[in-house]
Amino acid sequence: MNKSINRNKSKNTIICNHQIRADKLRVIDAERNALGIMSKKEALTLAKSQDLDLVLVVEKAEPPVAKIIELSKYKYEQQKNEKEMAKKARAARVDTKEVKFKPNIGEHDLLIKLKHAQEFLDNGAKVKITIQMRGRENANRDEVFKQFKNAIETHLVNFKYDSHLTLNGNRIIGVLFKDG
């Protein structure tokens, strides 16, 4: 199979100098001062006179916008902006932590797990509570449901339900998040 790959249209391709196809360009300098609309030839001679490059910044504008700047500096600024955007995206992401329980859990173990859930909530993460029941434990679902709902509401503070505790087959599942 012969697959042709168009490498010129990738996101990271920077169109500069003679690669620019538009005849008329809106030109700006490195400090973002508008130099006006001019022909490609005029813009190229202006860029060469300053020992800089003509880089196409906004291709879809009418007329396209080109910037007179050193190509390596422009690439560096682009990479810096991408890293900053990725950093902001990571900071905005909300993690979801899961805490699993069994119905016959000891009181101390229950308190330890609820303490971990509280720490997750305090750190800004959502907490998924899962209570797994097996075999004969399913016979007492309603009691287990009431027991865990009561334990969560008495031992955890500053939380709201993203989704309330619900019976789902042989599991009880709920999601909590920090209130405030």
Secondary structure, 3 states (H helix, E strand, C coil): CCCCCCHHHCCCCCCEHHHCCCCEEEEECCCCCEEEEEEHHHHHHHHHHCCCEEEEEECCCCCCEEEEECHHHHHHHHHHHHHHHHHHHHHHCCCEEEEEECCCCCHHHHHHHHHHHHHHHHCCCEEEEEEECCHHHHHHHHHHHHHHHHHHHHHCCCEEEEEEEEEECCEEEEEEEECC
